[in-house]
Amino acid sequence: MRVLGVIVAGVVTVSALALSVSRSSASEDVTANLTLIAPAGAGGGWDGFAREGQQVLRTTRLVGNVQVVNIPGAAGTIGLSTFSTMGGRSDALLVTGSGMVGGIALNDSPVDFSDVRPLARLAEDYDVIIVPADSPHQTLEDLVTEWASNPADMPWSGGSAGTIDHLLIAELAQAAGIAPGDLTYIPKSGGGEAIQALLNGTVDAVATGYNDVSDQIEAGRVRALAVSGSEKLEGIDIPTIRDAGYDVEVANWRGLVAAPGVSDEVFQQQLALLETMRETPEWQEVLDRNRWEDAWLTGPAFDRFIEEDMAATEATLRELGL
């Protein structure tokens, strides 16, 4: 029944997309019209990434007409399933990233990255581990020490099960000698709900994207204990997880895939468009403002990266019993 629901949703969305975008042949110039498909609802990370790209492509006039279409559900796999049926579409690209990797594995999706053409990884951003401002835990070491003494009694929260938030907490548990299956994780639909659970005392700690909680940190409502990157965020005095002595580094990558069946000529046009966008001052400003790291990767190296990310994610989910 779950798979049938995905298929039905995909059929409905494909019809809606066909009405909103004129179908273009593979020989057409990809800079004339472009639809960026965000496989999530409005306001989420993928939606934000798509709309930032839309704005840059518009203001730089790299594309004549750019729109964003949202296809939410099942950690991006409904969007992926829909997009996989749009064979040969040169005028549409699908936003993807770490969350979709987890969604494919967790939902046992019948569609995966082999059903589309991975185009490029553009950016990475990082999670932050937070506790309430009045928490007795002043450092990540303080938090983990108490957590290790009785893992089940310290509930955590973050995004949906299998997302980068969940996987980060699982990897931290492993690094601290805590069996990932022993952790108590209460998934939420996004950072906002997770923070609400933290502030009302439902959970003791949260892992979420820094941008989701930066205003709460600056306002002093929550305390940031560590970020998941290899280095501190520029201009922000929050230690890394490795600074606290735990060998954990997790990045939330964001990229785009092309439709199946597009010609190599069109694929190279799409790739050239993204590379030109990446080099604009407008895109560099987007990276700086969102505290995203440039993570450009294409070709066979990007294909290998996705394969390795899928394998690592599947292994972690197995350890979590998911």
Backbone hydrogen bonds in HBPLUS format (Angstrom, degrees):
<---DONOR---> <-ACCEPTOR-->    atom                        ^
c    i                          cat <-CA-CA->   ^        H-A-AA   ^      H-
h    n   atom  resd res      DA  || num        DHA   H-A  angle D-A-AA Bond
n    s   type  num  typ     dist DA aas  dist angle  dist       angle   num
A0005-GLY N   A0001-MET O   2.98 MM   4  6.23 153.5  2.06 147.2 153.8     1
A0006-VAL N   A0002-ARG O   3.12 MM   4  6.49 150.2  2.21 145.9 153.5     2
A0007-ILE N   A0003-VAL O   3.00 MM   4  6.33 157.0  2.05 150.5 156.6     3
A0008-VAL N   A0004-LEU O   2.88 MM   4  6.15 166.6  1.90 158.1 160.9     4
A0009-ALA N   A0005-GLY O   2.97 MM   4  6.06 167.5  1.98 147.8 151.7     5
A0010-GLY N   A0006-VAL O   2.89 MM   4  6.04 149.9  1.98 142.3 151.3     6
A0011-VAL N   A0007-ILE O   2.93 MM   4  6.25 153.1  2.01 151.2 157.7     7
A0012-VAL N   A0008-VAL O   3.04 MM   4  6.33 166.5  2.06 157.7 160.3     8
A0013-THR N   A0009-ALA O   2.98 MM   4  6.15 161.0  2.01 148.0 153.4     9
A0014-VAL N   A0010-GLY O   2.85 MM   4  5.99 157.9  1.89 149.9 156.1    10
A0015-SER N   A0011-VAL O   3.13 MM   4  6.34 158.4  2.17 147.5 152.4    11
A0016-ALA N   A0012-VAL O   3.09 MM   4  6.42 157.0  2.15 145.2 151.4    12
A0017-LEU N   A0013-THR O   2.82 MM   4  6.04 157.9  1.87 152.9 159.2    13
A0018-ALA N   A0014-VAL O   2.83 MM   4  6.02 152.9  1.91 147.9 155.6    14
A0019-LEU N   A0015-SER O   3.14 MM   4  6.41 143.0  2.28 143.0 151.8    15
A0020-SER N   A0016-ALA O   3.19 MM   4  6.44 140.6  2.35 139.7 150.0    16
A0020-SER N   A0017-LEU O   3.09 MM   3  5.09 124.3  2.41  94.1 108.5    17
A0021-VAL N   A0017-LEU O   2.97 MM   4  6.03 133.6  2.19 151.6 161.7    18
A0028-GLU N   A0025-SER O   3.13 MM   3  5.67 165.4  2.15 117.7 122.2    19
A0032-ALA N   A0029-ASP O   3.19 MM   3  5.82 166.9  2.21 120.6 122.1    20
A0064-GLY N   A0031-THR O   2.78 MM  33  6.25 156.7  1.83 155.5 159.9    21
A0065-ASN N   A0032-ALA O   3.05 MM  33  6.35 134.5  2.27 134.6 148.1    22
A0034-LEU N   A0065-ASN O   2.89 MM  31  6.30 146.0  2.01 161.8 171.1    23
A0067-GLN N   A0034-LEU O   3.04 MM  33  6.59 152.5  2.12 153.7 162.3    24
A0035-THR N   A0091-ASP O   2.79 MM  56  6.13 145.5  1.91 138.7 149.4    25
A0093-LEU N   A0035-THR O   2.95 MM  58  6.38 156.0  2.01 165.4 170.9    26
A0036-LEU N   A0067-GLN O   2.84 MM  31  6.25 164.5  1.87 163.7 166.0    27
A0069-VAL N   A0036-LEU O   3.08 MM  33  6.38 154.0  2.15 142.2 148.6    28
A0037-ILE N   A0093-LEU O   2.83 MM  56  6.14 173.0  1.83 166.0 168.5    29
A0095-VAL N   A0037-ILE O   2.93 MM  58  6.01 176.5  1.93 162.0 162.2    30
A0038-ALA N   A0069-VAL O   2.86 MM  31  6.14 153.7  1.93 152.2 160.9    31
A0071-ILE N   A0038-ALA O   2.88 MM  33  6.19 161.5  1.92 152.7 156.3    32
A0048-GLY N   A0044-GLY O   2.88 MM   4  6.09 158.8  1.93 149.4 155.8    33
A0049-PHE N   A0045-GLY O   2.95 MM   4  6.16 155.1  2.01 145.9 152.6    34
A0050-ALA N   A0046-TRP O   2.93 MM   4  6.16 161.5  1.97 149.4 154.1    35
A0051-ARG N   A0047-ASP O   2.93 MM   4  6.15 160.8  1.96 152.8 158.0    36
A0052-GLU N   A0048-GLY O   2.93 MM   4  6.06 146.9  2.04 144.7 153.4    37
A0053-GLY N   A0049-PHE O   3.08 MM   4  6.31 159.9  2.12 146.8 151.9    38
A0054-GLN N   A0050-ALA O   2.85 MM   4  6.11 154.6  1.91 145.6 153.6    39
A0055-GLN N   A0051-ARG O   3.00 MM   4  6.10 161.1  2.03 141.0 145.2    40
A0056-VAL N   A0052-GLU O   3.09 MM   4  6.35 160.2  2.13 148.5 153.5    41
A0057-LEU N   A0053-GLY O   2.93 MM   4  6.11 170.1  1.94 157.3 160.0    42
A0058-ARG N   A0054-GLN O   2.96 MM   4  6.12 145.4  2.08 145.5 155.2    43
A0059-THR N   A0055-GLN O   2.88 MM   4  6.05 176.2  1.88 155.1 156.3    44
A0060-THR N   A0056-VAL O   2.98 MM   4  5.95 157.0  2.04 150.1 156.0    45
A0062-LEU N   A0057-LEU O   3.12 MM   5  5.20 132.4  2.36 138.7 150.5    46
A0061-ARG N   A0058-ARG O   3.00 MM   3  4.96 145.7  2.12  99.6 110.4    47
A0076-GLY N   A0073-GLY O   3.12 MM   3  5.76 131.5  2.37 115.6 126.3    48
A0077-THR N   A0074-ALA O   3.04 MM   3  5.44 169.0  2.05 119.0 120.6    49
A0080-LEU N   A0076-GLY O   3.02 MM   4  6.27 153.8  2.09 145.0 153.1    50
A0081-SER N   A0077-THR O   2.87 MM   4  5.92 156.6  1.92 136.7 142.9    51
A0082-THR N   A0078-ILE O   2.93 MM   4  6.14 161.4  1.97 149.7 154.6    52
A0083-PHE N   A0079-GLY O   2.91 MM   4  6.07 167.1  1.93 150.5 154.2    53
A0084-SER N   A0080-LEU O   2.94 MM   4  6.07 146.2  2.06 145.9 154.7    54
A0085-THR N   A0082-THR O   3.09 MM   3  5.64 158.4  2.13 113.3 119.9    55
A0086-MET N   A0083-PHE O   3.00 MM   3  5.28 164.3  2.02 113.7 118.7    56
A0089-ARG N   A0086-MET O   3.19 MM   3  5.90 161.3  2.22 143.6 143.4    57
A0088-GLY N   A0260-PRO O   2.65 MM 172  6.04 154.1  1.71 153.6 160.0    58
A0094-LEU N   A0257-VAL O   3.04 MM 163  5.31 167.1  2.06 153.0 156.1    59
A0257-VAL N   A0094-LEU O   2.91 MM 163  5.31 150.1  2.00 144.6 154.4    60
A0096-THR N   A0255-GLY O   2.91 MM 159  5.27 160.4  1.95 135.0 135.2    61
A0255-GLY N   A0096-THR O   2.99 MM 159  5.27 164.9  2.01 133.9 134.6    62
A0100-MET N   A0097-GLY O   3.06 MM   3  5.60 130.1  2.32 112.0 123.8    63
A0101-VAL N   A0097-GLY O   3.31 MM   4  6.72 150.2  2.41 148.4 157.0    64
A0098-SER N   A0253-TRP O   3.23 MM 155  5.57 147.6  2.34 139.7 142.4    65
A0101-VAL N   A0098-SER O   3.07 MM   3  5.14 119.7  2.45  97.4 112.6    66
A0102-GLY N   A0098-SER O   3.13 MM   4  6.55 160.7  2.17 157.0 160.5    67
A0103-GLY N   A0099-GLY O   2.91 MM   4  6.12 149.6  2.01 139.5 149.0    68
A0104-ILE N   A0100-MET O   2.85 MM   4  6.01 159.2  1.89 152.0 155.3    69
A0105-ALA N   A0101-VAL O   3.22 MM   4  6.47 165.2  2.25 148.6 152.2    70
A0106-LEU N   A0102-GLY O   2.82 MM   4  5.88 168.8  1.83 154.7 158.6    71
A0107-ASN N   A0103-GLY O   2.92 MM   4  5.69 161.8  1.96 143.2 148.7    72
A0109-SER N   A0104-ILE O   3.11 MM   5  4.93 156.4  2.17 138.3 144.4    73
A0108-ASP N   A0105-ALA O   3.44 MM   3  5.29 159.1  2.49  97.3 102.9    74
A0115-ASP N   A0112-ASP O   3.02 MM   3  5.72 165.1  2.04 121.0 125.8    75
A0116-VAL N   A0113-PHE O   3.31 MM   3  5.49 169.4  2.32 108.3 110.6    76
A0117-ARG N   A0258-ALA O   2.96 MM 141  4.91 167.9  1.97 147.5 144.7    77
A0258-ALA N   A0117-ARG O   2.73 MM 141  4.91 169.0  1.75 147.0 143.6    78
A0119-LEU N   A0256-LEU O   3.01 MM 137  5.66 150.9  2.10 138.6 144.0    79
A0120-ALA N   A0256-LEU O   3.20 MM 136  5.63 159.5  2.24 147.7 152.1    80
A0256-LEU N   A0120-ALA O   2.93 MM 136  5.63 153.9  2.00 158.3 166.9    81
A0121-ARG N   A0297-LEU O   2.87 MM 176  5.04 159.5  1.92 146.7 153.7    82
A0297-LEU N   A0121-ARG O   3.04 MM 176  5.04 134.6  2.26 138.8 142.1    83
A0122-LEU N   A0254-ARG O   2.91 MM 132  6.04 157.6  1.96 148.8 155.6    84
A0295-ALA N   A0122-LEU O   2.96 MM 173  5.13 172.6  1.97 122.1 120.7    85
A0123-ALA N   A0254-ARG O   3.26 MM 131  5.34 168.9  2.28 146.9 149.5    86
A0254-ARG N   A0123-ALA O   2.81 MM 131  5.34 149.8  1.90 159.9 157.6    87
A0124-GLU N   A0293-GLU O   2.91 MM 169  5.09 143.8  2.04 139.5 150.0    88
A0293-GLU N   A0124-GLU O   2.69 MM 169  5.09 171.5  1.70 159.2 161.6    89
A0125-ASP N   A0252-ASN O   3.02 MM 127  5.23 147.9  2.12 128.0 137.3    90
A0252-ASN N   A0125-ASP O   2.82 MM 127  5.23 174.7  1.82 167.3 165.7    91
A0210-TYR N   A0126-TYR O   3.21 MM  84  6.45 162.3  2.24 161.5 156.6    92
A0228-SER N   A0127-ASP O   2.93 MM 101  5.34 150.9  2.02 149.4 149.7    93
A0128-VAL N   A0208-THR O   2.76 MM  80  5.69 152.7  1.83 160.7 165.2    94
A0208-THR N   A0128-VAL O   3.21 MM  80  5.69 159.8  2.25 147.3 151.6    95
A0129-ILE N   A0226-ALA O   2.83 MM  97  5.42 162.8  1.86 160.6 166.2    96
A0225-LEU N   A0129-ILE O   2.81 MM  96  5.64 169.7  1.83 165.3 168.9    97
A0130-ILE N   A0206-VAL O   2.89 MM  76  5.38 162.5  1.92 156.1 162.0    98
A0206-VAL N   A0130-ILE O   3.02 MM  76  5.38 156.1  2.08 149.8 155.0    99
A0131-VAL N   A0223-ARG O   2.97 MM  92  5.33 151.0  2.06 144.6 153.7   100
A0223-ARG N   A0131-VAL O   2.75 MM  92  5.33 170.2  1.76 161.1 164.5   101
A0135-SER N   A0132-PRO O   3.02 MM   3  5.19 163.9  2.04 113.9 115.6   102
A0133-ALA N   A0221-ARG O   3.15 MM  88  5.33 144.8  2.28 133.9 124.1   103
A0143-LEU N   A0139-THR O   3.20 MM   4  6.56 160.7  2.24 147.6 152.0   104
A0144-VAL N   A0140-LEU O   2.87 MM   4  6.10 169.9  1.88 160.3 162.2   105
A0145-THR N   A0141-GLU O   2.95 MM   4  5.97 155.3  2.01 147.5 153.9   106
A0146-GLU N   A0142-ASP O   3.33 MM   4  6.61 163.2  2.36 148.7 151.4   107
A0147-TRP N   A0143-LEU O   2.96 MM   4  6.13 159.0  2.00 148.6 155.5   108
A0148-ALA N   A0144-VAL O   2.83 MM   4  5.91 161.6  1.86 151.7 155.0   109
A0149-SER N   A0146-GLU O   3.13 MM   3  5.25 133.1  2.36  98.0 110.7   110
A0150-ASN N   A0147-TRP O   3.20 MM   3  5.66 142.5  2.35 108.8 117.8   111
A0153-ASP N   A0150-ASN O   3.04 MM   3  5.73 146.8  2.15 120.9 129.6   112
A0154-MET N   A0151-PRO O   3.18 MM   3  5.63 168.0  2.19 117.9 119.6   113
A0204-ASP N   A0155-PRO O   2.85 MM  49  5.76 162.3  1.88 153.8 156.8   114
A0156-TRP N   A0184-THR O   2.85 MM  28  6.16 162.8  1.88 158.5 163.0   115
A0186-ILE N   A0156-TRP O   2.85 MM  30  6.16 165.6  1.87 153.7 157.5   116
A0157-SER N   A0205-ALA O   3.04 MM  48  6.57 134.6  2.25 141.9 155.3   117
A0207-ALA N   A0157-SER O   3.08 MM  50  6.58 155.6  2.15 160.9 164.5   118
A0188-LYS N   A0158-GLY O   2.91 MM  30  5.86 138.9  2.08 141.6 154.1   119
A0163-THR N   A0160-SER O   3.06 MM   3  5.68 156.9  2.12 141.9 141.6   120
A0167-LEU N   A0163-THR O   2.98 MM   4  6.29 165.7  2.00 157.4 161.9   121
A0168-LEU N   A0164-ILE O   2.88 MM   4  5.92 151.7  1.96 143.4 150.7   122
A0169-ILE N   A0165-ASP O   3.20 MM   4  6.49 163.3  2.23 150.2 153.2   123
A0170-ALA N   A0166-HIS O   3.04 MM   4  6.32 156.5  2.10 147.5 154.5   124
A0171-GLU N   A0167-LEU O   2.90 MM   4  6.13 157.1  1.95 149.7 155.3   125
A0172-LEU N   A0168-LEU O   2.90 MM   4  6.17 154.1  1.97 150.6 158.2   126
A0173-ALA N   A0169-ILE O   2.91 MM   4  6.13 153.6  1.98 145.6 152.9   127
A0174-GLN N   A0170-ALA O   3.02 MM   4  6.35 160.7  2.06 148.6 152.9   128
A0175-ALA N   A0171-GLU O   2.98 MM   4  6.22 161.3  2.01 147.5 152.4   129
A0176-ALA N   A0172-LEU O   2.99 MM   4  6.17 134.9  2.20 142.2 154.1   130
A0176-ALA N   A0173-ALA O   3.07 MM   3  5.11 130.8  2.33  97.3 110.8   131
A0178-ILE N   A0173-ALA O   2.74 MM   5  4.72 160.8  1.78 150.6 144.1   132
A0177-GLY N   A0174-GLN O   3.07 MM   3  5.14 162.8  2.10 106.6 111.2   133
A0182-ASP N   A0179-ALA O   2.77 MM   3  5.40 162.3  1.80 124.8 131.0   134
A0183-LEU N   A0180-PRO O   3.21 MM   3  5.61 162.4  2.24 111.2 116.4   135
A0194-ALA N   A0190-GLY O   3.20 MM   4  6.43 158.8  2.24 150.3 156.7   136
A0195-ILE N   A0191-GLY O   2.90 MM   4  6.09 156.9  1.95 153.1 158.6   137
A0196-GLN N   A0192-GLY O   3.08 MM   4  6.33 154.0  2.15 143.7 150.9   138
A0197-ALA N   A0193-GLU O   3.02 MM   4  6.30 153.0  2.10 145.7 152.5   139
A0198-LEU N   A0194-ALA O   3.02 MM   4  6.33 143.3  2.16 140.7 151.1   140
A0198-LEU N   A0195-ILE O   3.07 MM   3  4.91 118.5  2.46  90.3 106.0   141
A0199-LEU N   A0195-ILE O   2.88 MM   4  6.17 161.2  1.91 155.5 159.6   142
A0200-ASN N   A0196-GLN O   2.97 MM   4  6.13 143.7  2.11 146.4 155.3   143
A0202-THR N   A0197-ALA O   2.88 MM   5  5.04 129.9  2.13 156.6 163.6   144
A0203-VAL N   A0197-ALA O   3.33 MM   6  5.93 149.9  2.43 125.3 124.5   145
A0201-GLY N   A0198-LEU O   3.26 MM   3  5.33 160.5  2.30 103.2 108.4   146
A0212-ASP N   A0209-GLY O   2.96 MM   3  5.28 133.0  2.19 106.1 119.1   147
A0213-VAL N   A0210-TYR O   3.04 MM   3  5.50 149.1  2.14 111.4 120.1   148
A0214-SER N   A0210-TYR O   2.88 MM   4  5.70 118.2  2.26 154.7 172.3   149
A0216-GLN N   A0213-VAL O   3.01 MM   3  5.23 120.4  2.38 103.1 118.2   150
A0217-ILE N   A0213-VAL O   2.99 MM   4  6.30 152.9  2.07 156.8 165.3   151
A0218-GLU N   A0214-SER O   2.93 MM   4  6.15 166.8  1.95 151.7 155.0   152
A0219-ALA N   A0215-ASP O   2.94 MM   4  6.03 143.9  2.07 137.7 147.5   153
A0221-ARG N   A0216-GLN O   3.02 MM   5  5.37 144.5  2.15 161.7 163.5   154
A0220-GLY N   A0217-ILE O   3.04 MM   3  5.17 151.0  2.12 102.1 111.3   155
A0227-VAL N   A0239-PRO O   2.88 MM  12  6.34 142.7  2.02 141.7 153.9   156
A0241-ILE N   A0227-VAL O   3.04 MM  14  6.03 134.6  2.25 170.8 163.2   157
A0250-VAL N   A0228-SER O   2.94 MM  22  5.33 144.8  2.06 136.4 147.0   158
A0236-ILE N   A0233-LEU O   2.97 MM   3  5.35 163.1  2.00 137.5 136.5   159
A0243-ASP N   A0240-THR O   3.08 MM   3  5.04 124.4  2.40  92.3 106.6   160
A0244-ALA N   A0241-ILE O   3.07 MM   3  5.30 136.0  2.27 100.6 112.4   161
A0246-TYR N   A0241-ILE O   3.37 MM   5  5.86 165.6  2.39 139.7 137.2   162
A0245-GLY N   A0242-ARG O   2.87 MM   3  4.99 159.4  1.91 107.1 113.7   163
A0248-VAL N   A0246-TYR O   2.76 MM   2  5.65 130.9  2.00 113.1  97.3   164
A0267-PHE N   A0263-SER O   2.91 MM   4  6.14 165.7  1.93 154.4 159.0   165
A0268-GLN N   A0264-ASP O   2.97 MM   4  6.11 155.9  2.03 144.6 149.9   166
A0269-GLN N   A0265-GLU O   3.07 MM   4  6.35 146.5  2.18 141.1 150.6   167
A0269-GLN N   A0266-VAL O   3.03 MM   3  4.95 117.0  2.44  93.8 110.0   168
A0270-GLN N   A0266-VAL O   2.86 MM   4  6.20 158.3  1.91 157.4 163.0   169
A0271-LEU N   A0267-PHE O   2.95 MM   4  6.19 156.8  2.00 146.7 153.4   170
A0272-ALA N   A0268-GLN O   2.91 MM   4  6.04 156.8  1.97 143.2 149.4   171
A0273-LEU N   A0269-GLN O   2.95 MM   4  6.18 151.3  2.04 145.8 153.5   172
A0274-LEU N   A0270-GLN O   3.10 MM   4  6.41 160.4  2.14 149.9 153.7   173
A0275-GLU N   A0271-LEU O   2.96 MM   4  6.20 156.6  2.01 148.9 155.9   174
A0276-THR N   A0272-ALA O   2.92 MM   4  6.11 154.6  1.99 146.4 152.9   175
A0277-MET N   A0273-LEU O   2.96 MM   4  6.22 160.9  2.00 149.5 154.9   176
A0278-ARG N   A0274-LEU O   2.88 MM   4  6.06 159.9  1.92 148.8 154.2   177
A0279-GLU N   A0275-GLU O   3.29 MM   4  6.49 139.1  2.47 137.9 146.8   178
A0279-GLU N   A0276-THR O   3.18 MM   3  5.31 131.9  2.42  98.8 111.0   179
A0280-THR N   A0277-MET O   3.06 MM   3  5.41 162.6  2.09 112.9 118.5   180
A0284-GLN N   A0280-THR O   3.18 MM   4  6.50 158.5  2.23 148.2 154.5   181
A0285-GLU N   A0281-PRO O   2.91 MM   4  6.15 145.6  2.03 144.6 153.5   182
A0286-VAL N   A0282-GLU O   3.13 MM   4  6.44 144.9  2.26 136.7 145.9   183
A0286-VAL N   A0283-TRP O   3.06 MM   3  4.91 116.6  2.48  90.9 106.7   184
A0287-LEU N   A0283-TRP O   2.98 MM   4  6.36 157.9  2.03 152.9 157.7   185
A0288-ASP N   A0284-GLN O   3.04 MM   4  6.29 162.2  2.07 146.4 150.8   186
A0289-ARG N   A0285-GLU O   2.87 MM   4  6.00 167.7  1.89 152.3 155.9   187
A0290-ASN N   A0286-VAL O   3.02 MM   4  6.08 160.6  2.06 151.0 155.7   188
A0291-ARG N   A0287-LEU O   2.96 MM   4  5.71 111.7  2.44 136.2 151.6   189
A0292-TRP N   A0287-LEU O   2.90 MM   5  4.74 151.0  1.99 141.0 145.8   190
A0291-ARG N   A0288-ASP O   3.25 MM   3  5.03 150.3  2.34  95.8 104.5   191
A0302-PHE N   A0298-THR O   3.34 MM   4  4.81 148.4  2.44 105.8 109.1   192
A0302-PHE N   A0299-GLY O   3.00 MM   3  5.42 125.9  2.30 109.3 122.3   193
A0303-ASP N   A0299-GLY O   3.10 MM   4  6.49 157.1  2.15 151.1 158.2   194
A0304-ARG N   A0300-PRO O   2.88 MM   4  6.14 160.0  1.92 151.5 156.1   195
A0305-PHE N   A0301-ALA O   2.96 MM   4  6.12 152.5  2.04 139.1 147.2   196
A0306-ILE N   A0302-PHE O   3.02 MM   4  6.29 159.0  2.06 152.2 156.0   197
A0307-GLU N   A0303-ASP O   3.09 MM   4  6.38 162.3  2.12 148.9 153.6   198
A0308-GLU N   A0304-ARG O   2.91 MM   4  6.14 162.8  1.94 155.5 159.7   199
A0309-ASP N   A0305-PHE O   2.86 MM   4  6.04 155.2  1.92 148.5 156.1   200
A0310-MET N   A0306-ILE O   2.86 MM   4  6.03 159.0  1.90 152.6 157.9   201
A0311-ALA N   A0307-GLU O   3.03 MM   4  6.26 162.5  2.06 147.3 151.7   202
A0312-ALA N   A0308-GLU O   2.97 MM   4  6.15 164.5  2.00 149.7 153.7   203
A0313-THR N   A0309-ASP O   2.94 MM   4  6.01 159.0  1.98 147.3 153.5   204
A0314-GLU N   A0310-MET O   2.90 MM   4  6.05 164.6  1.93 153.5 157.7   205
A0315-ALA N   A0311-ALA O   3.06 MM   4  6.21 155.2  2.12 144.4 151.0   206
A0316-THR N   A0312-ALA O   3.09 MM   4  6.33 158.9  2.13 146.7 151.7   207
A0317-LEU N   A0313-THR O   2.95 MM   4  6.18 161.9  1.99 153.7 158.7   208
A0318-ARG N   A0314-GLU O   2.98 MM   4  6.19 149.5  2.07 143.9 152.0   209
A0319-GLU N   A0315-ALA O   3.16 MM   4  6.47 153.4  2.24 144.4 150.9   210
A0320-LEU N   A0316-THR O   3.04 MM   4  6.35 136.6  2.23 140.8 153.2   211
A0322-LEU N   A0317-LEU O   2.90 MM   5  5.24 165.1  1.92 158.1 154.0   212
A0321-GLY N   A0318-ARG O   2.96 MM   3  4.96 151.1  2.04  99.9 109.2   213
